[in-house]
Amino acid sequence: MKKLLAFVAVAVAATAICFAAPARAQTPAAPRAEVQGLKITILSTMLADDGIGEWGFAALVEADGHKILFDTGARPNTVLENARELKIDLSGVHDVILSHFHDDHTSGLMTLRREFSKANPAAFSRVHVAKGIFLERRGRILNPMIAMKKEYEATGGVFVEHDKPEELFPGIWLTGPVPRPNAEKNYPGGVEVKIDDAWVTDNVPDDQSLVFNAAHGLVLLSGCGHSGIVNTLQYARAIVRPAPVHAATGGFHLFAASDETLAWTAGRLKEYQTAGLLGAHCTGIESVYRLRELLGLTRQTCLVGTVGAVYDLNTGIKTGSIAQ
């Protein structure tokens, strides 16, 4: 009797499987939105034909009707004065992105907020930062963002803290904190950060970048690249799409990199089919030239960034006369 019941149970189960609804096919992922127009203009870096050169970084992003300021320079007035020199109107900028906490990327924020909010309260009213930017630091670099947070919020401005990637506008991605599977030590020594009541080496965990998804491929905008340009691009290709790198722009903290490091970096950039590079700020002049040689790029596709240098999605890279 037990054998008969067991047989019936198996038969019923088999029948249920036969008449079960077929498994649904996997729905393909929706295609990512793409930017159609993109212009990045450097407003703070070391070299300048006109305007003020400094050890700092800032760039104005104009993409499909959106204006974003990426970093705010090292001195309070640099970005404001360079924009005026270049006849660039910043009054319509509402969103700011700070790539990390260092003062050579953050010092112009309050000047810009105060200046432009007089006529437009929404100007420079929203600042996107990565988790960790307000942590206490000690050593040779302290954290100016702790005091600035209170000062900025007193004007009605808002900080938006990101702990993961986010598409800010169609085709425009903020990485948030970047994982570091490759050993790129692109951050200054002699600094500690307080995490969970413990002081540890500060590897700038709040470093983040912007990534633009375009038909030609991905475009990266980096402030200092403390996470490492390879780590950042590897992450960008994972979170957006595994496309060729149409251009990498901004600072990449390679000014002191060894020949071995530059060769390894170029090898990985080749894997990603990197077609253009505009290296500003802490990338280093010699490092840009070495990468140009190793990547097989030209004086039209791999250049040192200057104040007023432009990357345009449709027309390519143009930089100041001093760096051509």
Short mmCIF file of the C-alpha atoms (twelve columns), coordinates in Angstrom:
data_MODEL
# 
_entry.id   MODEL 
# 
loop_
_atom_site.group_PDB 
_atom_site.id 
_atom_site.type_symbol 
_atom_site.label_atom_id 
_atom_site.label_alt_id 
_atom_site.label_comp_id 
_atom_site.label_asym_id 
_atom_site.label_seq_id 
_atom_site.Cartn_x 
_atom_site.Cartn_y 
_atom_site.Cartn_z 
_atom_site.pdbx_PDB_model_num 
ATOM 1   C CA . MET A 1   0.000  0.000  0.000   1 
ATOM 2   C CA . LYS A 2   2.815  2.410  0.889   1 
ATOM 3   C CA . LYS A 3   4.487  1.709  -2.462  1 
ATOM 4   C CA . LEU A 4   1.236  2.438  -4.286  1 
ATOM 5   C CA . LEU A 5   0.777  5.766  -2.474  1 
ATOM 6   C CA . ALA A 6   4.369  6.741  -3.231  1 
ATOM 7   C CA . PHE A 7   3.853  5.935  -6.909  1 
ATOM 8   C CA . VAL A 8   0.658  8.039  -7.020  1 
ATOM 9   C CA . ALA A 9   2.439  10.983 -5.358  1 
ATOM 10  C CA . VAL A 10  5.252  10.869 -7.928  1 
ATOM 11  C CA . ALA A 11  2.751  10.656 -10.769 1 
ATOM 12  C CA . VAL A 12  0.784  13.656 -9.477  1 
ATOM 13  C CA . ALA A 13  3.978  15.701 -9.098  1 
ATOM 14  C CA . ALA A 14  5.075  14.793 -12.598 1 
ATOM 15  C CA . THR A 15  1.683  15.794 -13.996 1 
ATOM 16  C CA . ALA A 16  1.887  19.141 -12.174 1 
ATOM 17  C CA . ILE A 17  5.298  19.799 -13.693 1 
ATOM 18  C CA . CYS A 18  4.042  18.900 -17.180 1 
ATOM 19  C CA . PHE A 19  1.119  21.319 -16.952 1 
ATOM 20  C CA . ALA A 20  2.950  24.126 -15.123 1 
ATOM 21  C CA . ALA A 21  3.193  27.460 -16.905 1 
ATOM 22  C CA . PRO A 22  6.394  27.740 -18.942 1 
ATOM 23  C CA . ALA A 23  9.176  29.826 -17.377 1 
ATOM 24  C CA . ARG A 24  9.159  33.420 -18.541 1 
ATOM 25  C CA . ALA A 25  12.028 34.529 -20.727 1 
ATOM 26  C CA . GLN A 26  14.410 37.052 -19.201 1 
ATOM 27  C CA . THR A 27  13.410 40.593 -20.186 1 
ATOM 28  C CA . PRO A 28  16.397 42.355 -21.731 1 
ATOM 29  C CA . ALA A 29  17.637 45.356 -19.751 1 
ATOM 30  C CA . ALA A 30  16.363 48.657 -21.092 1 
ATOM 31  C CA . PRO A 31  19.016 50.573 -23.022 1 
ATOM 32  C CA . ARG A 32  20.738 53.323 -21.059 1 
ATOM 33  C CA . ALA A 33  19.863 56.937 -21.839 1 
ATOM 34  C CA . GLU A 34  22.538 58.736 -23.850 1 
ATOM 35  C CA . VAL A 35  23.627 62.354 -23.783 1 
ATOM 36  C CA . GLN A 36  23.355 64.010 -27.173 1 
ATOM 37  C CA . GLY A 37  25.355 67.149 -26.444 1 
ATOM 38  C CA . LEU A 38  28.205 67.515 -23.966 1 
ATOM 39  C CA . LYS A 39  30.715 70.288 -23.328 1 
ATOM 40  C CA . ILE A 40  33.191 70.336 -20.440 1 
ATOM 41  C CA . THR A 41  35.109 73.585 -19.835 1 
ATOM 42  C CA . ILE A 42  37.958 73.708 -17.316 1 
ATOM 43  C CA . LEU A 43  37.729 76.709 -14.958 1 
ATOM 44  C CA . SER A 44  40.519 75.846 -12.518 1 
ATOM 45  C CA . THR A 45  43.823 74.082 -13.129 1 
ATOM 46  C CA . MET A 46  47.523 74.949 -13.064 1 
ATOM 47  C CA . LEU A 47  48.169 76.190 -16.617 1 
ATOM 48  C CA . ALA A 48  46.507 79.273 -18.062 1 
ATOM 49  C CA . ASP A 49  46.901 81.407 -21.183 1 
ATOM 50  C CA . ASP A 50  44.302 83.751 -19.708 1 
ATOM 51  C CA . GLY A 51  42.813 83.858 -16.247 1 
ATOM 52  C CA . ILE A 52  44.244 82.455 -13.033 1 
ATOM 53  C CA . GLY A 53  46.221 79.223 -12.835 1 
ATOM 54  C CA . GLU A 54  46.349 77.378 -9.498  1 
ATOM 55  C CA . TRP A 55  46.821 73.944 -7.962  1 
ATOM 56  C CA . GLY A 56  43.123 73.141 -8.028  1 
ATOM 57  C CA . PHE A 57  40.313 71.950 -10.230 1 
ATOM 58  C CA . ALA A 58  36.878 72.972 -11.430 1 
ATOM 59  C CA . ALA A 59  34.964 72.372 -14.650 1 
ATOM 60  C CA . LEU A 60  31.622 73.502 -16.031 1 
ATOM 61  C CA . VAL A 61  29.516 70.732 -17.550 1 
ATOM 62  C CA . GLU A 62  26.880 71.614 -20.148 1 
ATOM 63  C CA . ALA A 63  24.906 68.567 -21.224 1 
ATOM 64  C CA . ASP A 64  21.501 68.431 -22.917 1 
ATOM 65  C CA . GLY A 65  20.336 71.669 -21.300 1 
ATOM 66  C CA . HIS A 66  21.768 70.907 -17.845 1 
ATOM 67  C CA . LYS A 67  24.554 72.970 -16.251 1 
ATOM 68  C CA . ILE A 68  26.641 71.402 -13.484 1 
ATOM 69  C CA . LEU A 69  29.761 72.748 -11.798 1 
ATOM 70  C CA . PHE A 70  32.187 69.938 -11.015 1 
ATOM 71  C CA . ASP A 71  34.460 71.088 -8.152  1 
ATOM 72  C CA . THR A 72  35.032 74.717 -7.208  1 
ATOM 73  C CA . GLY A 73  38.773 75.428 -7.299  1 
ATOM 74  C CA . ALA A 74  41.454 76.048 -4.672  1 
ATOM 75  C CA . ARG A 75  41.062 79.738 -3.923  1 
ATOM 76  C CA . PRO A 76  37.758 81.383 -3.071  1 
ATOM 77  C CA . ASN A 77  37.630 83.622 -6.162  1 
ATOM 78  C CA . THR A 78  39.393 81.626 -8.879  1 
ATOM 79  C CA . VAL A 79  36.365 80.056 -10.564 1 
ATOM 80  C CA . LEU A 80  34.344 83.261 -10.346 1 
ATOM 81  C CA . GLU A 81  37.110 85.352 -11.914 1 
ATOM 82  C CA . ASN A 82  38.071 82.780 -14.565 1 
ATOM 83  C CA . ALA A 83  34.437 82.416 -15.634 1 
ATOM 84  C CA . ARG A 84  34.227 86.196 -16.056 1 
ATOM 85  C CA . GLU A 85  37.507 86.231 -17.989 1 
ATOM 86  C CA . LEU A 86  36.197 83.523 -20.304 1 
ATOM 87  C CA . LYS A 87  32.751 85.225 -20.552 1 
ATOM 88  C CA . ILE A 88  31.011 82.148 -19.161 1 
ATOM 89  C CA . ASP A 89  27.700 82.706 -17.373 1 
ATOM 90  C CA . LEU A 90  27.392 80.624 -14.201 1 
ATOM 91  C CA . SER A 91  24.125 82.152 -12.978 1 
ATOM 92  C CA . GLY A 92  22.071 79.207 -14.245 1 
ATOM 93  C CA . VAL A 93  24.063 76.568 -12.350 1 
ATOM 94  C CA . HIS A 94  21.961 74.916 -9.649  1 
ATOM 95  C CA . ASP A 95  23.878 71.667 -9.097  1 
ATOM 96  C CA . VAL A 96  27.440 71.348 -7.845  1 
ATOM 97  C CA . ILE A 97  29.427 68.135 -7.533  1 
ATOM 98  C CA . LEU A 98  32.378 67.950 -5.167  1 
ATOM 99  C CA . SER A 99  34.679 65.108 -6.153  1 
ATOM 100 C CA . HIS A 100 36.138 64.853 -2.620  1 
ATOM 101 C CA . PHE A 101 36.900 66.892 0.489   1 
ATOM 102 C CA . HIS A 102 40.314 68.439 -0.356  1 
ATOM 103 C CA . ASP A 103 40.369 72.236 -0.270  1 
ATOM 104 C CA . ASP A 104 41.827 72.558 -3.783  1 
ATOM 105 C CA . HIS A 105 38.434 71.322 -5.029  1 
ATOM 106 C CA . THR A 106 36.055 72.922 -2.535  1 
ATOM 107 C CA . SER A 107 37.257 76.420 -1.613  1 
ATOM 108 C CA . GLY A 108 35.209 78.349 -4.173  1 
ATOM 109 C CA . LEU A 109 31.818 76.980 -3.118  1 
ATOM 110 C CA . MET A 110 30.816 79.690 -0.655  1 
ATOM 111 C CA . THR A 111 31.949 82.522 -2.942  1 
ATOM 112 C CA . LEU A 112 29.847 81.173 -5.805  1 
ATOM 113 C CA . ARG A 113 26.809 80.506 -3.636  1 
ATOM 114 C CA . ARG A 114 26.855 84.006 -2.134  1 
ATOM 115 C CA . GLU A 115 27.534 85.780 -5.427  1 
ATOM 116 C CA . PHE A 116 24.890 84.130 -7.591  1 
ATOM 117 C CA . SER A 117 22.154 83.544 -5.015  1 
ATOM 118 C CA . LYS A 118 21.656 87.318 -4.754  1 
ATOM 119 C CA . ALA A 119 19.683 87.266 -8.003  1 
ATOM 120 C CA . ASN A 120 18.779 83.576 -8.128  1 
ATOM 121 C CA . PRO A 121 18.213 81.752 -4.800  1 
ATOM 122 C CA . ALA A 122 18.470 78.408 -6.623  1 
ATOM 123 C CA . ALA A 123 21.987 79.129 -7.920  1 
ATOM 124 C CA . PHE A 124 24.543 76.706 -6.471  1 
ATOM 125 C CA . SER A 125 21.839 75.518 -4.059  1 
ATOM 126 C CA . ARG A 126 22.418 71.752 -4.289  1 
ATOM 127 C CA . VAL A 127 25.766 70.037 -3.748  1 
ATOM 128 C CA . HIS A 128 26.260 66.346 -4.480  1 
ATOM 129 C CA . VAL A 129 28.897 64.648 -2.319  1 
ATOM 130 C CA . ALA A 130 29.921 61.071 -1.613  1 
ATOM 131 C CA . LYS A 131 29.613 59.336 1.717   1 
ATOM 132 C CA . GLY A 132 32.610 60.103 3.910   1 
ATOM 133 C CA . ILE A 133 33.214 63.690 2.821   1 
ATOM 134 C CA . PHE A 134 32.380 65.066 6.286   1 
ATOM 135 C CA . LEU A 135 34.563 62.641 8.260   1 
ATOM 136 C CA . GLU A 136 37.179 64.089 10.600  1 
ATOM 137 C CA . ARG A 137 40.775 64.030 9.354   1 
ATOM 138 C CA . ARG A 138 44.112 64.533 11.094  1 
ATOM 139 C CA . GLY A 139 47.718 64.890 9.960   1 
ATOM 140 C CA . ARG A 140 48.988 67.185 7.244   1 
ATOM 141 C CA . ILE A 141 45.522 67.628 5.679   1 
ATOM 142 C CA . LEU A 142 42.449 68.573 7.705   1 
ATOM 143 C CA . ASN A 143 38.846 68.563 6.500   1 
ATOM 144 C CA . PRO A 144 37.486 72.008 5.519   1 
ATOM 145 C CA . MET A 145 34.077 70.495 4.721   1 
ATOM 146 C CA . ILE A 146 33.112 70.116 8.388   1 
ATOM 147 C CA . ALA A 147 32.940 73.884 8.944   1 
ATOM 148 C CA . MET A 148 31.752 74.587 5.402   1 
ATOM 149 C CA . LYS A 149 28.737 72.316 5.838   1 
ATOM 150 C CA . LYS A 150 27.248 74.578 8.506   1 
ATOM 151 C CA . GLU A 151 28.165 77.733 6.613   1 
ATOM 152 C CA . TYR A 152 26.669 76.520 3.356   1 
ATOM 153 C CA . GLU A 153 23.480 75.144 4.880   1 
ATOM 154 C CA . ALA A 154 22.940 78.489 6.639   1 
ATOM 155 C CA . THR A 155 22.437 80.017 3.162   1 
ATOM 156 C CA . GLY A 156 19.622 77.559 2.406   1 
ATOM 157 C CA . GLY A 157 21.823 75.253 0.360   1 
ATOM 158 C CA . VAL A 158 21.474 71.483 0.585   1 
ATOM 159 C CA . PHE A 159 24.062 68.704 0.541   1 
ATOM 160 C CA . VAL A 160 22.958 65.459 -1.110  1 
ATOM 161 C CA . GLU A 161 25.105 62.563 0.117   1 
ATOM 162 C CA . HIS A 162 25.522 59.543 -2.192  1 
ATOM 163 C CA . ASP A 163 26.643 56.087 -1.093  1 
ATOM 164 C CA . LYS A 164 26.047 54.400 -4.445  1 
ATOM 165 C CA . PRO A 165 25.889 55.280 -8.172  1 
ATOM 166 C CA . GLU A 166 23.027 57.466 -9.333  1 
ATOM 167 C CA . GLU A 167 21.829 58.766 -12.684 1 
ATOM 168 C CA . LEU A 168 21.449 62.489 -11.918 1 
ATOM 169 C CA . PHE A 169 20.018 63.305 -15.345 1 
ATOM 170 C CA . PRO A 170 19.444 61.060 -18.378 1 
ATOM 171 C CA . GLY A 171 22.847 59.698 -19.416 1 
ATOM 172 C CA . ILE A 172 24.700 61.537 -16.615 1 
ATOM 173 C CA . TRP A 173 25.933 59.240 -13.850 1 
ATOM 174 C CA . LEU A 174 27.540 60.027 -10.510 1 
ATOM 175 C CA . THR A 175 29.665 57.109 -9.328  1 
ATOM 176 C CA . GLY A 176 29.488 57.724 -5.589  1 
ATOM 177 C CA . PRO A 177 32.326 55.971 -3.708  1 
ATOM 178 C CA . VAL A 178 34.399 53.823 -6.070  1 
ATOM 179 C CA . PRO A 179 35.479 50.227 -5.238  1 
ATOM 180 C CA . ARG A 180 39.222 49.643 -5.547  1 
ATOM 181 C CA . PRO A 181 40.052 46.155 -6.770  1 
ATOM 182 C CA . ASN A 182 43.306 47.421 -8.347  1 
ATOM 183 C CA . ALA A 183 46.137 48.671 -6.125  1 
ATOM 184 C CA . GLU A 184 46.219 52.275 -7.354  1 
ATOM 185 C CA . LYS A 185 47.585 54.336 -4.455  1 
ATOM 186 C CA . ASN A 186 46.596 57.711 -5.852  1 
ATOM 187 C CA . TYR A 187 46.204 59.656 -2.642  1 
ATOM 188 C CA . PRO A 188 48.514 61.699 -0.377  1 
ATOM 189 C CA . GLY A 189 50.192 60.123 2.615   1 
ATOM 190 C CA . GLY A 190 50.443 61.424 6.162   1 
ATOM 191 C CA . VAL A 191 46.678 61.735 6.670   1 
ATOM 192 C CA . GLU A 192 44.297 59.700 8.799   1 
ATOM 193 C CA . VAL A 193 40.511 59.592 8.780   1 
ATOM 194 C CA . LYS A 194 38.252 58.751 11.720  1 
ATOM 195 C CA . ILE A 195 35.872 55.911 10.859  1 
ATOM 196 C CA . ASP A 196 33.740 54.301 13.569  1 
ATOM 197 C CA . ASP A 197 35.896 55.846 16.336  1 
ATOM 198 C CA . ALA A 198 39.104 54.417 14.810  1 
ATOM 199 C CA . TRP A 199 41.826 56.400 13.040  1 
ATOM 200 C CA . VAL A 200 42.924 54.731 9.791   1 
ATOM 201 C CA . THR A 201 44.943 55.731 6.711   1 
ATOM 202 C CA . ASP A 202 42.928 58.181 4.670   1 
ATOM 203 C CA . ASN A 203 42.613 56.798 1.130   1 
ATOM 204 C CA . VAL A 204 39.950 59.450 0.374   1 
ATOM 205 C CA . PRO A 205 36.933 57.106 0.461   1 
ATOM 206 C CA . ASP A 206 34.680 59.988 -0.632  1 
ATOM 207 C CA . ASP A 207 36.337 60.280 -4.045  1 
ATOM 208 C CA . GLN A 208 33.751 60.193 -6.849  1 
ATOM 209 C CA . SER A 209 33.513 61.030 -10.559 1 
ATOM 210 C CA . LEU A 210 30.975 61.848 -13.256 1 
ATOM 211 C CA . VAL A 211 30.354 59.479 -16.176 1 
ATOM 212 C CA . PHE A 212 28.484 60.409 -19.345 1 
ATOM 213 C CA . ASN A 213 26.918 57.745 -21.526 1 
ATOM 214 C CA . ALA A 214 27.160 58.750 -25.185 1 
ATOM 215 C CA . ALA A 215 26.698 56.958 -28.483 1 
ATOM 216 C CA . HIS A 216 30.485 56.961 -29.042 1 
ATOM 217 C CA . GLY A 217 31.167 55.461 -25.612 1 
ATOM 218 C CA . LEU A 218 31.711 56.679 -22.050 1 
ATOM 219 C CA . VAL A 219 33.166 60.044 -21.064 1 
ATOM 220 C CA . LEU A 220 34.766 60.357 -17.617 1 
ATOM 221 C CA . LEU A 221 35.184 63.571 -15.626 1 
ATOM 222 C CA . SER A 222 37.437 63.193 -12.589 1 
ATOM 223 C CA . GLY A 223 38.616 65.687 -9.971  1 
ATOM 224 C CA . CYS A 224 41.774 63.984 -8.708  1 
ATOM 225 C CA . GLY A 225 41.128 60.324 -9.388  1 
ATOM 226 C CA . HIS A 226 42.151 59.301 -5.869  1 
ATOM 227 C CA . SER A 227 40.293 56.031 -6.433  1 
ATOM 228 C CA . GLY A 228 42.531 55.398 -9.463  1 
ATOM 229 C CA . ILE A 229 41.619 56.045 -13.087 1 
ATOM 230 C CA . VAL A 230 41.505 52.313 -13.835 1 
ATOM 231 C CA . ASN A 231 39.338 51.502 -10.819 1 
ATOM 232 C CA . THR A 232 37.012 54.351 -11.749 1 
ATOM 233 C CA . LEU A 233 36.678 53.348 -15.397 1 
ATOM 234 C CA . GLN A 234 36.257 49.680 -14.470 1 
ATOM 235 C CA . TYR A 235 33.406 50.704 -12.151 1 
ATOM 236 C CA . ALA A 236 31.888 53.043 -14.728 1 
ATOM 237 C CA . ARG A 237 31.775 50.266 -17.313 1 
ATOM 238 C CA . ALA A 238 30.078 48.025 -14.740 1 
ATOM 239 C CA . ILE A 239 27.402 50.482 -13.593 1 
ATOM 240 C CA . VAL A 240 26.615 52.194 -16.914 1 
ATOM 241 C CA . ARG A 241 27.630 49.820 -19.729 1 
ATOM 242 C CA . PRO A 242 30.818 48.062 -20.872 1 
ATOM 243 C CA . ALA A 243 31.455 50.550 -23.659 1 
ATOM 244 C CA . PRO A 244 34.719 51.929 -25.032 1 
ATOM 245 C CA . VAL A 245 36.029 55.041 -23.275 1 
ATOM 246 C CA . HIS A 246 35.509 57.923 -25.662 1 
ATOM 247 C CA . ALA A 247 37.426 60.324 -23.403 1 
ATOM 248 C CA . ALA A 248 38.854 60.667 -19.898 1 
ATOM 249 C CA . THR A 249 39.015 64.263 -18.653 1 
ATOM 250 C CA . GLY A 250 40.112 66.027 -15.477 1 
ATOM 251 C CA . GLY A 251 42.687 65.223 -12.812 1 
ATOM 252 C CA . PHE A 252 44.096 61.725 -12.300 1 
ATOM 253 C CA . HIS A 253 46.846 62.181 -9.663  1 
ATOM 254 C CA . LEU A 254 49.580 60.671 -11.819 1 
ATOM 255 C CA . PHE A 255 52.093 63.542 -11.609 1 
ATOM 256 C CA . ALA A 256 54.480 61.469 -9.482  1 
ATOM 257 C CA . ALA A 257 53.709 58.091 -11.054 1 
ATOM 258 C CA . SER A 258 56.621 55.840 -11.987 1 
ATOM 259 C CA . ASP A 259 57.230 54.615 -15.528 1 
ATOM 260 C CA . GLU A 260 55.993 51.191 -14.430 1 
ATOM 261 C CA . THR A 261 52.761 52.651 -13.072 1 
ATOM 262 C CA . LEU A 262 52.160 54.677 -16.219 1 
ATOM 263 C CA . ALA A 263 52.820 51.641 -18.409 1 
ATOM 264 C CA . TRP A 264 50.349 49.547 -16.402 1 
ATOM 265 C CA . THR A 265 47.776 52.351 -16.500 1 
ATOM 266 C CA . ALA A 266 48.154 52.781 -20.252 1 
ATOM 267 C CA . GLY A 267 47.780 49.043 -20.748 1 
ATOM 268 C CA . ARG A 268 44.445 49.045 -18.948 1 
ATOM 269 C CA . LEU A 269 43.282 52.184 -20.764 1 
ATOM 270 C CA . LYS A 270 44.053 50.405 -24.033 1 
ATOM 271 C CA . GLU A 271 41.848 47.515 -22.932 1 
ATOM 272 C CA . TYR A 272 39.021 50.026 -22.551 1 
ATOM 273 C CA . GLN A 273 39.751 51.455 -26.039 1 
ATOM 274 C CA . THR A 274 40.393 54.927 -24.632 1 
ATOM 275 C CA . ALA A 275 40.243 57.327 -27.583 1 
ATOM 276 C CA . GLY A 276 40.946 60.668 -25.911 1 
ATOM 277 C CA . LEU A 277 42.470 62.161 -22.784 1 
ATOM 278 C CA . LEU A 278 42.469 65.695 -21.389 1 
ATOM 279 C CA . GLY A 279 44.716 65.554 -18.326 1 
ATOM 280 C CA . ALA A 280 44.531 68.559 -16.038 1 
ATOM 281 C CA . HIS A 281 45.358 69.461 -12.429 1 
ATOM 282 C CA . CYS A 282 47.273 66.634 -10.726 1 
ATOM 283 C CA . THR A 283 47.637 64.409 -13.796 1 
ATOM 284 C CA . GLY A 284 51.062 65.860 -14.508 1 
ATOM 285 C CA . ILE A 285 52.443 67.254 -17.763 1 
ATOM 286 C CA . GLU A 286 55.062 64.557 -18.300 1 
ATOM 287 C CA . SER A 287 52.549 61.848 -17.389 1 
ATOM 288 C CA . VAL A 288 50.131 63.093 -20.061 1 
ATOM 289 C CA . TYR A 289 52.904 62.930 -22.675 1 
ATOM 290 C CA . ARG A 290 53.919 59.436 -21.581 1 
ATOM 291 C CA . LEU A 291 50.302 58.246 -21.751 1 
ATOM 292 C CA . ARG A 292 49.975 59.790 -25.202 1 
ATOM 293 C CA . GLU A 293 52.967 57.784 -26.391 1 
ATOM 294 C CA . LEU A 294 51.921 54.539 -24.703 1 
ATOM 295 C CA . LEU A 295 48.317 54.768 -25.910 1 
ATOM 296 C CA . GLY A 296 49.286 55.708 -29.456 1 
ATOM 297 C CA . LEU A 297 47.264 58.925 -29.282 1 
ATOM 298 C CA . THR A 298 48.100 62.264 -30.915 1 
ATOM 299 C CA . ARG A 299 48.454 65.946 -30.100 1 
ATOM 300 C CA . GLN A 300 44.821 66.300 -31.058 1 
ATOM 301 C CA . THR A 301 43.477 63.486 -28.870 1 
ATOM 302 C CA . CYS A 302 45.699 63.544 -25.748 1 
ATOM 303 C CA . LEU A 303 46.439 66.960 -24.278 1 
ATOM 304 C CA . VAL A 304 47.316 68.807 -21.100 1 
ATOM 305 C CA . GLY A 305 44.354 70.775 -19.777 1 
ATOM 306 C CA . THR A 306 44.501 74.540 -19.270 1 
ATOM 307 C CA . VAL A 307 42.079 77.115 -17.914 1 
ATOM 308 C CA . GLY A 308 39.482 77.411 -20.682 1 
ATOM 309 C CA . ALA A 309 40.311 74.021 -22.235 1 
ATOM 310 C CA . VAL A 310 37.249 72.297 -23.653 1 
ATOM 311 C CA . TYR A 311 36.162 68.754 -24.325 1 
ATOM 312 C CA . ASP A 312 33.200 68.656 -26.713 1 
ATOM 313 C CA . LEU A 313 31.431 65.432 -27.590 1 
ATOM 314 C CA . ASN A 314 31.144 66.417 -31.245 1 
ATOM 315 C CA . THR A 315 34.304 68.447 -31.894 1 
ATOM 316 C CA . GLY A 316 36.857 66.860 -29.560 1 
ATOM 317 C CA . ILE A 317 39.481 68.450 -27.326 1 
ATOM 318 C CA . LYS A 318 40.829 72.004 -27.475 1 
ATOM 319 C CA . THR A 319 43.288 73.394 -24.986 1 
ATOM 320 C CA . GLY A 320 45.255 76.613 -24.479 1 
ATOM 321 C CA . SER A 321 48.129 77.604 -26.721 1 
ATOM 322 C CA . ILE A 322 50.665 76.895 -23.970 1 
ATOM 323 C CA . ALA A 323 49.716 73.197 -24.017 1 
ATOM 324 C CA . GLN A 324 49.120 72.524 -27.696 1 
# 
